[in-house]
C-alpha cells in the first residue's frame, strides 16, 4: 500500500521497496542509521 501511494505522489520517479528487516534489528531503521555524523 505504501509503495503505491509513493508512486502516485512521485509519478516521475522510480519508487522501489527494499527489505530493511536487518536494519530494524541492528540499527533501528533509516532515521537512526543516518542521524549520527562522525567528526572528521
N, C-alpha and C positions, 0 to 999 in steps of 0.2 A: 504494500500500500504506500509506504513512504517513497519508494523509488518512482512510482507513477506520479505522485504529487510533485516531486522534484523535477521530473521530466516535463511536466506541464508548466511549471514555473520557469524552467530554463530550456525552452524549445530549441535553441541554437547551440546547446552544449551537450556533450556526451555524458550521461549520468550512468554510472555503473555501481553495483553493490560489491562490497568486499566482506570477507569473513574476518571479523575482528574479535572473535572469542578469546584468542590468546592474549590480545592486548588487555581485555577486560580483566582476565585473571591475573596478569602480571603487572600491568602498568596503570590500569584504570581508564581506558578509552582515550580518545584523541585529545580531549581538553587537558587531562592530567599529563599525558605524554608530551605535549608541546608547551606547557606553561612555564617550564623551567629553562632558563637560558644560562648556560655556563659562562663564567667570566673567562676572558682570554688573557 
